Structure formats: structure tokens, C-alpha cells
């Protein structure tokens, strides 16, 4: 429809600057909220040895050693979560707009892959972590966090990350007040809203919502309902996120006059020690 100023038709233009899309906070950062230390070379599945252990009882002096055979268990990390996005750009379309369609499509595909990749990591953490004992509504935030931490410590573990839903993160801000210290480290701060409290890093994961699907280390697809999850407290090395393939490209098509903006990524997720992760949920009465 033509636009008129009075009796004169005026020109219409389309901006070559695009309005940015919004994406969930990219909260998976190796060395901060997860680990990729088992990424040791080309493989579709990685097995991690875990030696069997037990505390030694005291005996009396002047005795021979009693030999114990070394034994272990294997922890599989199957790299079976494949993410793909391919955008089709006709040459005639690209020639008729002011912005770089292929470049923008590639950037969009990259962000979409990262978003799905990140949400699968959260789903794995919620699915494979240990359920916290408390399931009632949280009324005292500080007391609740300390109680969950105590469970991990009593199981010989430690925790340094609390992955929070936006609702619980808001509760933390209100409860902590001036004791909450924002994190200024660029590598961490770029993941979203982050701060230190009670000796742990609190991270707002706005992608921790709804139902998320991922493939576990057995190859089974899991659908994880995050609706009741308030936070997940864990030690960052308990969550392994390993990728063995990444590609981002713009290629000319042989099937039509134009190009394809394509991104692909292949990743495995595993909580290698569920003792080091506690999933705090609120369960409705009778749920």
C-alpha cells in the first residue's frame, strides 16, 4: 500500500540493519559450569575409568599387608546429540535486499544451534543429577541452599555452581542483598547474570524451562520436564560436555541458483558422578 504525505506519494525503504533476535543465556562454559577434560581425541563414544575405593580400617602394628585387587567401573559418554540447521537462500532473493542474507542466516543458525546445545546440557544435568531431599516450597532461600550443600558434602563431594531458574535467581538476589557479589570475569559474565554467594557461583539459566529432549549415554532419548526445578547445585566437573564435530559454512548450491547457510554440531552429555549434583525441585501436594 502506497504511503502519501498529503497528495504526494512518498518513497518507502527497508532497513539494511536487522532487529536482533533474543536467545537464552549461553550458560555452558567449560572450566566454569562444565568440563570437556575427557575430550581426548576422535571418537563416537568415550569410556572413563573410575576405580573402586573404600576407606582403610585401622589395625595393630607389626603385621603383613593384605592385598586388594584393583577394580573399576566404566562411565560411557556417547557423542550422540546432533544439531543441524540449514537455511536456503535463493540468489534472486539475496540480490533484492540491502542486507547480507547468507551471512545473517549463518549467524542465526549458529545462535539457534548454541541455544539447543545449551538447553540439552541443562536437561542432562536435571535428569542425571541426584534429587535433593527437600521438595517443599522454598521459604528460606539461604537455609535451603545450605541444606542442599550439606547433602553433597556428606556424600564426600563439594559444590561450586548453582544453576538457577529466573524465579529462583530473583529470590537469591532478594535474600543475599549486599552479600551477593557480581562476577566481573568476562568469560563468566558473558553467560548472563552471574554472582558469588555462600562460596558458590550462582548463574541465571533462563533456558531452564519447559520440556527438553536429549539423548543420554545409552542412546535413549529423554524428555526432561523442568517445570518444577528451582535450581541445580553441583561441582562443575561433574557435568561433561564433549563435542567431536563442528562446522559452519556458506556453500553454493548445485540444485538452484543460490546458497545454503549450514551449521552442524555433534555433542555428548554426561553427569559422570551424580553424587556431585543435587536437583532441587518443588513437588506439588500429591505429585
C-alpha contacts under 8 A as a table, 3 or more apart, distances in Angstrom:
res1	aa1	res2	aa2	distance
2	X	9	X	6.67
2	X	10	X	7.74
3	X	9	X	5.77
3	X	10	X	5.94
3	X	11	X	7.71
3	X	12	X	7.72
4	X	7	X	6.15
4	X	8	X	5.25
4	X	9	X	4.36
4	X	10	X	5.70
5	X	8	X	5.35
5	X	9	X	6.45
5	X	10	X	6.60
14	X	98	X	7.91
15	X	18	X	7.17
15	X	98	X	7.55
16	X	97	X	7.66
16	X	98	X	5.06
16	X	99	X	4.85
17	X	99	X	6.99
23	X	111	X	7.43
23	X	112	X	7.86
23	X	115	X	6.74
24	X	115	X	6.35
24	X	205	X	7.62
24	X	206	X	5.88
24	X	207	X	5.25
25	X	115	X	7.97
25	X	191	X	5.67
25	X	192	X	5.43
25	X	204	X	7.88
25	X	205	X	6.26
25	X	206	X	6.33
25	X	207	X	6.80
26	X	29	X	7.92
26	X	114	X	7.32
26	X	115	X	6.82
26	X	118	X	6.20
26	X	191	X	5.08
26	X	192	X	7.21
27	X	33	X	7.23
27	X	118	X	6.84
27	X	191	X	4.97
27	X	192	X	7.06
27	X	203	X	7.46
27	X	204	X	8.00
27	X	205	X	6.43
28	X	32	X	7.80
28	X	33	X	5.65
28	X	34	X	6.28
28	X	118	X	6.11
28	X	121	X	7.42
28	X	191	X	7.68
29	X	32	X	5.39
29	X	33	X	5.35
29	X	34	X	6.06
29	X	35	X	7.85
29	X	187	X	8.00
29	X	188	X	7.46
29	X	191	X	7.80
30	X	33	X	6.16
30	X	34	X	4.85
30	X	35	X	4.69
30	X	36	X	6.06
30	X	241	X	7.89
31	X	34	X	5.85
31	X	35	X	5.39
31	X	36	X	7.75
31	X	236	X	7.22
31	X	237	X	7.58
32	X	35	X	7.59
32	X	188	X	7.25
32	X	236	X	6.30
33	X	161	X	6.69
33	X	236	X	4.80
33	X	237	X	7.70
33	X	239	X	7.80
34	X	236	X	4.70
34	X	237	X	5.58
34	X	238	X	7.13
34	X	239	X	5.04
34	X	240	X	5.91
34	X	241	X	6.60
35	X	38	X	7.89
35	X	236	X	6.68
35	X	237	X	5.18
35	X	238	X	7.59
35	X	239	X	6.21
35	X	240	X	4.99
35	X	241	X	6.12
35	X	242	X	7.97
36	X	39	X	5.57
36	X	240	X	5.76
36	X	241	X	5.56
36	X	242	X	5.38
37	X	40	X	7.50
37	X	240	X	7.75
38	X	46	X	7.69
38	X	48	X	7.75
38	X	240	X	7.59
38	X	242	X	7.35
39	X	242	X	5.93
39	X	243	X	7.60
42	X	244	X	6.70
43	X	46	X	6.58
43	X	244	X	7.22
44	X	78	X	6.28
44	X	79	X	5.37
44	X	80	X	7.53
44	X	244	X	7.64
45	X	76	X	6.85
45	X	77	X	5.60
45	X	78	X	4.31
45	X	79	X	5.72
46	X	76	X	5.82
46	X	77	X	5.10
46	X	78	X	6.41
47	X	74	X	5.94
47	X	75	X	5.44
47	X	76	X	4.54
47	X	77	X	6.22
48	X	74	X	5.54
48	X	75	X	4.92
48	X	76	X	6.38
48	X	77	X	7.82
49	X	72	X	6.41
49	X	73	X	5.98
49	X	74	X	4.89
49	X	75	X	6.42
50	X	72	X	5.34
50	X	73	X	5.28
50	X	74	X	6.21
50	X	75	X	7.27
51	X	70	X	7.42
51	X	71	X	5.93
51	X	72	X	4.14
51	X	73	X	6.47
52	X	70	X	7.41
52	X	71	X	5.60
52	X	72	X	5.07
52	X	73	X	7.17
60	X	63	X	7.23
75	X	272	X	6.68
76	X	217	X	6.11
77	X	217	X	5.43
77	X	268	X	6.13
77	X	269	X	6.71
77	X	270	X	5.97
78	X	216	X	7.37
78	X	217	X	4.84
78	X	218	X	7.36
78	X	219	X	7.44
78	X	268	X	5.34
78	X	269	X	7.45
79	X	217	X	7.82
79	X	242	X	7.18
79	X	243	X	6.98
79	X	244	X	7.35
79	X	266	X	6.59
79	X	267	X	4.92
79	X	268	X	3.71
79	X	269	X	7.30
80	X	215	X	6.50
80	X	216	X	7.89
80	X	217	X	7.90
80	X	219	X	7.03
80	X	266	X	6.74
80	X	267	X	6.18
80	X	268	X	5.71
81	X	214	X	6.76
81	X	215	X	5.95
81	X	266	X	5.64
81	X	267	X	5.15
81	X	268	X	6.00
82	X	264	X	7.33
82	X	265	X	5.86
82	X	266	X	4.44
82	X	267	X	6.46
83	X	113	X	6.21
83	X	116	X	7.71
83	X	117	X	7.43
83	X	264	X	5.49
83	X	265	X	5.13
83	X	266	X	6.26
84	X	113	X	6.99
84	X	262	X	7.47
84	X	263	X	5.78
84	X	264	X	4.46
84	X	265	X	6.67
85	X	109	X	5.80
85	X	112	X	7.96
85	X	113	X	7.21
85	X	262	X	5.73
85	X	263	X	5.42
85	X	264	X	6.60
86	X	109	X	7.30
86	X	260	X	6.39
86	X	261	X	5.56
86	X	262	X	4.27
86	X	263	X	6.51
87	X	105	X	6.42
87	X	106	X	7.66
87	X	109	X	7.66
87	X	260	X	5.54
87	X	261	X	5.03
87	X	262	X	6.36
88	X	258	X	7.74
88	X	259	X	6.32
88	X	260	X	4.84
88	X	261	X	6.67
89	X	93	X	6.93
89	X	94	X	6.97
89	X	101	X	7.20
89	X	102	X	6.54
89	X	258	X	5.65
89	X	259	X	5.31
89	X	260	X	6.00
89	X	261	X	7.63
90	X	93	X	5.28
90	X	94	X	6.52
90	X	256	X	7.36
90	X	257	X	6.10
90	X	258	X	4.34
90	X	259	X	6.52
91	X	94	X	5.11
91	X	95	X	6.15
91	X	257	X	5.53
91	X	258	X	4.11
91	X	259	X	7.07
92	X	95	X	5.19
92	X	96	X	6.44
92	X	257	X	7.81
92	X	258	X	7.58
93	X	96	X	5.29
93	X	97	X	6.90
94	X	97	X	5.87
94	X	99	X	7.98
94	X	100	X	6.97
94	X	101	X	5.74
94	X	102	X	7.60
95	X	98	X	8.00
97	X	100	X	7.81
97	X	101	X	7.91
99	X	104	X	8.00
100	X	103	X	5.47
100	X	104	X	6.13
101	X	104	X	5.24
101	X	105	X	5.96
102	X	105	X	5.04
102	X	106	X	6.14
102	X	250	X	7.02
102	X	259	X	7.33
102	X	260	X	7.43
102	X	261	X	6.03
103	X	106	X	5.13
103	X	107	X	6.26
103	X	250	X	7.91
103	X	261	X	7.65
104	X	107	X	5.06
104	X	108	X	6.11
105	X	108	X	5.04
105	X	109	X	6.09
105	X	261	X	6.15
106	X	109	X	5.08
106	X	110	X	6.17
106	X	248	X	7.37
106	X	249	X	7.39
106	X	250	X	7.27
106	X	261	X	5.06
106	X	262	X	6.51
106	X	263	X	7.25
107	X	110	X	5.15
107	X	111	X	6.38
108	X	111	X	5.22
108	X	112	X	6.19
109	X	112	X	5.06
109	X	113	X	6.13
109	X	261	X	7.72
109	X	262	X	7.11
109	X	263	X	6.23
110	X	113	X	5.21
110	X	114	X	6.20
110	X	248	X	7.52
110	X	263	X	6.21
111	X	114	X	5.06
111	X	115	X	6.12
112	X	115	X	5.13
112	X	116	X	6.37
113	X	116	X	5.30
113	X	117	X	5.98
113	X	263	X	7.46
113	X	264	X	7.62
113	X	265	X	7.56
114	X	117	X	4.95
114	X	118	X	6.00
115	X	118	X	5.22
115	X	119	X	6.25
116	X	119	X	5.15
116	X	120	X	6.22
117	X	120	X	5.37
117	X	121	X	6.63
117	X	267	X	7.98
118	X	121	X	5.22
118	X	122	X	6.61
118	X	207	X	8.00
119	X	122	X	5.11
119	X	123	X	6.20
119	X	207	X	6.07
119	X	208	X	6.94
119	X	212	X	6.98
120	X	123	X	4.95
120	X	124	X	6.14
120	X	212	X	6.69
120	X	213	X	6.71
120	X	214	X	5.52
120	X	269	X	7.87
121	X	124	X	5.12
121	X	125	X	6.28
121	X	241	X	7.23
121	X	269	X	6.33
122	X	125	X	5.09
122	X	126	X	6.25
122	X	208	X	6.60
123	X	126	X	5.14
123	X	127	X	5.99
123	X	208	X	7.81
123	X	212	X	6.10
123	X	213	X	7.20
123	X	214	X	7.06
123	X	224	X	5.88
123	X	226	X	7.72
124	X	127	X	5.08
124	X	128	X	5.82
124	X	129	X	7.92
124	X	214	X	7.19
124	X	216	X	7.48
124	X	269	X	6.47
124	X	270	X	6.69
124	X	271	X	7.15
125	X	128	X	5.51
125	X	129	X	5.53
125	X	232	X	7.71
125	X	239	X	6.88
125	X	270	X	7.80
125	X	271	X	6.41
125	X	277	X	7.64
126	X	129	X	5.60
126	X	224	X	7.45
126	X	226	X	7.60
126	X	229	X	7.98
126	X	232	X	7.09
126	X	279	X	6.06
127	X	224	X	6.41
128	X	270	X	7.67
128	X	271	X	5.94
128	X	274	X	6.35
129	X	271	X	6.76
129	X	274	X	4.77
129	X	275	X	7.27
129	X	276	X	7.63
129	X	277	X	4.88
129	X	278	X	5.69
129	X	279	X	6.09
130	X	274	X	5.64
130	X	275	X	6.39
130	X	277	X	5.88
130	X	278	X	4.91
130	X	279	X	5.96
131	X	278	X	5.52
131	X	279	X	4.78
131	X	280	X	6.42
131	X	281	X	7.65
132	X	135	X	7.33
132	X	148	X	6.51
132	X	151	X	7.82
132	X	278	X	5.21
132	X	279	X	5.38
132	X	280	X	5.13
132	X	281	X	7.37
133	X	148	X	7.78
133	X	280	X	7.89
134	X	280	X	7.09
134	X	281	X	7.66
134	X	282	X	7.95
135	X	280	X	6.95
135	X	281	X	5.51
135	X	282	X	4.66
135	X	283	X	5.44
136	X	281	X	7.93
136	X	282	X	5.37
136	X	283	X	6.38
136	X	284	X	7.76
137	X	282	X	5.65
137	X	283	X	7.87
138	X	141	X	6.30
138	X	144	X	6.90
138	X	282	X	7.80
140	X	143	X	5.45
140	X	144	X	6.11
141	X	144	X	5.16
141	X	145	X	6.24
141	X	171	X	6.95
141	X	172	X	6.60
141	X	175	X	6.57
142	X	145	X	5.25
142	X	146	X	6.24
142	X	172	X	7.91
142	X	175	X	7.03
142	X	176	X	7.90
143	X	146	X	5.20
143	X	147	X	6.14
144	X	147	X	5.14
144	X	148	X	6.31
145	X	148	X	5.22
145	X	149	X	6.16
146	X	149	X	5.03
146	X	150	X	6.10
147	X	150	X	5.06
147	X	151	X	6.61
148	X	151	X	5.27
148	X	152	X	6.83
148	X	233	X	7.56
148	X	278	X	7.03
148	X	280	X	7.88
149	X	152	X	5.29
149	X	153	X	6.31
149	X	158	X	7.62
149	X	159	X	6.83
149	X	233	X	7.42
150	X	153	X	5.08
150	X	154	X	6.00
151	X	154	X	5.26
151	X	155	X	6.47
152	X	155	X	5.22
152	X	156	X	6.75
152	X	157	X	5.16
152	X	158	X	5.99
152	X	159	X	7.14
152	X	275	X	6.64
152	X	276	X	6.11
152	X	277	X	7.38
152	X	278	X	7.32
153	X	156	X	5.09
153	X	157	X	4.75
153	X	158	X	5.46
153	X	159	X	7.96
154	X	157	X	7.07
155	X	275	X	6.74
157	X	275	X	6.97
157	X	276	X	5.67
158	X	234	X	7.44
158	X	235	X	6.13
158	X	276	X	6.62
159	X	200	X	7.16
159	X	233	X	6.48
159	X	234	X	4.75
159	X	235	X	4.29
159	X	236	X	7.64
159	X	276	X	6.89
159	X	277	X	7.78
160	X	199	X	7.08
160	X	200	X	4.54
160	X	201	X	6.01
160	X	233	X	7.62
160	X	234	X	6.32
160	X	235	X	5.20
160	X	236	X	6.76
161	X	200	X	5.48
161	X	201	X	4.79
161	X	202	X	6.02
161	X	203	X	7.51
161	X	233	X	5.77
161	X	234	X	5.48
161	X	235	X	6.06
161	X	236	X	6.41
162	X	200	X	6.86
162	X	201	X	6.07
162	X	202	X	4.77
162	X	203	X	6.25
162	X	231	X	6.47
162	X	232	X	5.59
162	X	233	X	4.37
162	X	234	X	6.51
163	X	202	X	6.11
163	X	203	X	5.07
163	X	204	X	6.29
163	X	205	X	6.28
163	X	231	X	5.43
163	X	232	X	5.11
163	X	233	X	6.37
164	X	167	X	7.89
164	X	168	X	5.89
164	X	169	X	5.50
164	X	202	X	6.93
164	X	203	X	5.88
164	X	204	X	5.00
164	X	205	X	5.68
164	X	208	X	7.94
164	X	230	X	6.26
164	X	231	X	4.37
164	X	232	X	6.63
165	X	168	X	5.35
165	X	169	X	6.02
165	X	204	X	5.93
165	X	205	X	5.46
165	X	206	X	5.89
165	X	207	X	7.99
165	X	208	X	6.00
165	X	209	X	7.68
165	X	229	X	7.58
165	X	230	X	5.76
165	X	231	X	6.16
166	X	169	X	4.99
166	X	170	X	6.19
166	X	204	X	5.79
166	X	205	X	6.62
166	X	206	X	5.66
167	X	170	X	5.30
167	X	171	X	6.60
167	X	230	X	7.71
168	X	171	X	4.91
168	X	172	X	6.27
168	X	230	X	5.87
168	X	231	X	7.06
169	X	172	X	4.97
169	X	173	X	6.34
169	X	202	X	7.79
169	X	203	X	7.66
169	X	204	X	5.96
170	X	173	X	5.13
170	X	174	X	6.37
171	X	174	X	5.16
171	X	175	X	6.08
172	X	175	X	5.06
172	X	176	X	5.79
173	X	176	X	5.34
173	X	177	X	5.82
173	X	180	X	6.92
174	X	177	X	5.56
176	X	179	X	5.29
176	X	180	X	5.31
176	X	197	X	7.32
177	X	180	X	5.88
178	X	181	X	7.49
179	X	197	X	6.75
180	X	195	X	6.34
180	X	196	X	5.85
180	X	197	X	5.33
181	X	195	X	5.22
181	X	196	X	4.99
181	X	197	X	6.67
182	X	194	X	6.07
182	X	195	X	4.09
182	X	196	X	6.31
183	X	188	X	7.23
183	X	189	X	6.17
183	X	194	X	5.75
183	X	195	X	4.90
183	X	196	X	6.68
184	X	188	X	7.57
184	X	189	X	6.00
185	X	188	X	5.48
185	X	189	X	5.80
186	X	189	X	5.03
186	X	190	X	5.80
187	X	190	X	5.78
187	X	191	X	7.47
188	X	191	X	5.69
188	X	192	X	7.82
188	X	194	X	7.30
189	X	192	X	5.75
189	X	193	X	6.65
189	X	194	X	6.04
191	X	194	X	7.73
192	X	203	X	7.31
192	X	204	X	6.66
192	X	205	X	7.84
193	X	203	X	6.00
193	X	204	X	5.46
194	X	201	X	6.93
194	X	202	X	5.62
194	X	203	X	4.66
194	X	204	X	6.53
195	X	201	X	5.72
195	X	202	X	5.29
195	X	203	X	6.82
196	X	199	X	6.54
196	X	200	X	5.61
196	X	201	X	4.69
196	X	202	X	6.00
197	X	200	X	5.56
197	X	201	X	6.65
197	X	202	X	7.15
205	X	208	X	5.63
206	X	209	X	7.11
208	X	226	X	6.43
209	X	212	X	7.97
209	X	225	X	7.81
209	X	226	X	5.25
209	X	227	X	5.98
210	X	225	X	6.05
210	X	226	X	5.49
210	X	227	X	5.71
211	X	223	X	6.30
211	X	224	X	5.32
211	X	225	X	4.45
211	X	226	X	6.01
211	X	227	X	7.60
212	X	223	X	5.60
212	X	224	X	5.26
212	X	225	X	6.75
212	X	226	X	7.77
213	X	221	X	6.64
213	X	222	X	5.47
213	X	223	X	4.42
213	X	224	X	6.20
214	X	221	X	5.60
214	X	222	X	5.49
214	X	223	X	6.80
215	X	218	X	7.81
215	X	219	X	5.66
215	X	220	X	5.42
215	X	221	X	4.31
215	X	222	X	5.98
216	X	219	X	5.45
216	X	220	X	5.64
216	X	221	X	6.43
216	X	222	X	6.91
216	X	268	X	7.87
216	X	269	X	6.88
216	X	270	X	7.22
217	X	220	X	7.43
217	X	268	X	7.61
217	X	269	X	7.42
217	X	270	X	6.85
225	X	228	X	7.59
226	X	229	X	5.25
228	X	281	X	5.14
228	X	282	X	5.23
228	X	283	X	6.46
229	X	232	X	7.74
229	X	279	X	7.04
229	X	280	X	5.91
229	X	281	X	4.25
229	X	282	X	6.48
230	X	279	X	7.97
230	X	280	X	5.71
230	X	281	X	5.52
230	X	282	X	7.00
231	X	279	X	6.36
231	X	280	X	5.42
231	X	281	X	7.33
232	X	277	X	6.86
232	X	278	X	5.66
232	X	279	X	4.55
232	X	280	X	5.94
233	X	277	X	5.69
233	X	278	X	5.26
233	X	279	X	6.61
233	X	280	X	7.85
234	X	238	X	7.13
234	X	276	X	5.37
234	X	277	X	4.11
234	X	278	X	6.24
235	X	238	X	5.63
235	X	239	X	7.87
235	X	276	X	5.74
235	X	277	X	6.70
236	X	239	X	6.01
237	X	240	X	6.72
238	X	271	X	5.41
238	X	272	X	5.48
238	X	273	X	5.53
238	X	274	X	7.28
238	X	276	X	6.18
238	X	277	X	7.19
239	X	269	X	7.35
239	X	270	X	5.88
239	X	271	X	4.58
239	X	272	X	6.45
240	X	268	X	7.83
240	X	269	X	5.76
240	X	270	X	5.18
240	X	271	X	6.17
240	X	272	X	6.88
241	X	267	X	6.90
241	X	268	X	5.86
241	X	269	X	4.87
241	X	270	X	6.79
242	X	267	X	5.45
242	X	268	X	5.24
242	X	269	X	6.68
243	X	246	X	7.58
243	X	265	X	7.30
243	X	266	X	5.53
243	X	267	X	4.10
243	X	268	X	6.32
244	X	265	X	7.93
244	X	266	X	5.98
244	X	267	X	6.43
245	X	264	X	7.65
245	X	265	X	5.50
245	X	266	X	5.22
245	X	267	X	7.58
246	X	263	X	7.62
246	X	264	X	5.71
246	X	265	X	4.46
246	X	266	X	6.68
247	X	262	X	7.85
247	X	263	X	5.60
247	X	264	X	5.34
247	X	265	X	6.61
248	X	261	X	7.72
248	X	262	X	5.77
248	X	263	X	4.38
248	X	264	X	6.64
249	X	261	X	5.95
249	X	262	X	5.41
249	X	263	X	6.53
250	X	259	X	6.61
250	X	260	X	5.57
250	X	261	X	4.51
250	X	262	X	6.31
251	X	259	X	5.44
251	X	260	X	5.35
251	X	261	X	6.71
251	X	262	X	7.99
252	X	257	X	7.91
252	X	258	X	6.04
252	X	259	X	4.26
252	X	260	X	6.40
253	X	256	X	5.83
253	X	257	X	6.67
253	X	258	X	5.88
253	X	259	X	5.07
253	X	260	X	6.53
254	X	257	X	7.43
271	X	274	X	5.96
273	X	276	X	5.83
273	X	277	X	7.60
274	X	277	X	5.42
274	X	278	X	7.83
275	X	278	X	7.44
283	X	287	X	5.67
284	X	287	X	5.04
